Amino acid sequence: QDQRGSTSSATSMASNKKKEVIGMDEWQQNLDSVNISKEDLNWLVLNFLIIEGYKDTAEKFAKESCTKSDIDLESIGDRMQIRSAVHHGNIANAIERVNDLDPEILETNVSLLFKLQQQRLIEMIREGKVKEALGFVQEELLTLCENNNDLLCELETTLSLLAFENLSSQGEEIGADDGASHQLPSELKQLLEPSFRHKTATSLNAAILASQDQDKESKLPLLLKMLVWVQEQLSKHAKFPKIDNLVSAKLKPDTTEDDGEREGENDDLPLLSAMEEDEIEVERSIPRGITNMYMQA
């Protein structure tokens, strides 16, 4: 009991220890002392623009910053047309374009081909093409699920959408025509969300990049997530100016009270959660955040 009591007391003393306070001027001075080359910053920005498919911007940035790329910028156009087709639910067109670009991409990746065909099935069900959807399952999807229970379970879940009507509206109230109000389960509702198309398009984009010996994902989003995580960890030991908005990229003084803080809780945590839960919104905010951070650097 004495040992447990002393341990508890030590823990309490550690948690009540005052955090080091670093003012704005000192923090800015520390940041200014870090030497980051303009060439590295240029490469990071160009890498993001290429991977995410901002072709025109990438060409202009490469020219104006005199940054060379080993990647043929003309190849971005084909990749973005494919991703756009998936975002708009035109999966057949996307598959055709991928096969024209490189047939081995889908021939060697059964899981990715299943994801695309699953999305194609979802679009049929969304449009109320029940007979066409069932025929498509027999002809295309069942063969992909052979000896793969995980894919078969995903297919069964997707087919559960057939039990509901009026899916084209993507509303919460499904099947109102028969006088009954049915709540679409969350695991089915997510199949109809734009974010599901987005995930499929992202996986396909990564596979195309890998086939061209390019990075499958850009470095900047990872660095921004790392920034948030590092701020969270450092906040446990010190109070310092933070970037709490990736769009404005401005430093903000830490005004939290020590007495009201608990370990692992701070203002940056919701930002990290938001980044993980909504990748689409993060990618929309990154170009603006890049611009602001780049100008500050």
Buried (B, 14 or more C-beta within 10 A) or exposed (E): EEEEEEEEEEEEEEEEEEBEEBEEEEBEEEEEEEEEEEEEBBBBBBBBBBBBBBBEBBBEBBEEBEBEBEBEBEBBEBBBBBBBBBBEBBBEBBBEBBEEBBEEBBEEBBEBBBBBBBBBBBBBBBEEBEEEBBEBBEEBBEEBBEEBEEBBEBBEBBBBBEEBBBBEEEEEEBBEEEEEEBEBEEEBBEBBEEBBBBBBBBBBBBBBBEBBEBEEBBBBBEEBBEBBEEBBEBBEEEBBBBBBEBEEBEBEEBEBEEEEBEEEEBBBBEBBEBBEEEBBEBBEBBBEBBEBBBEEE
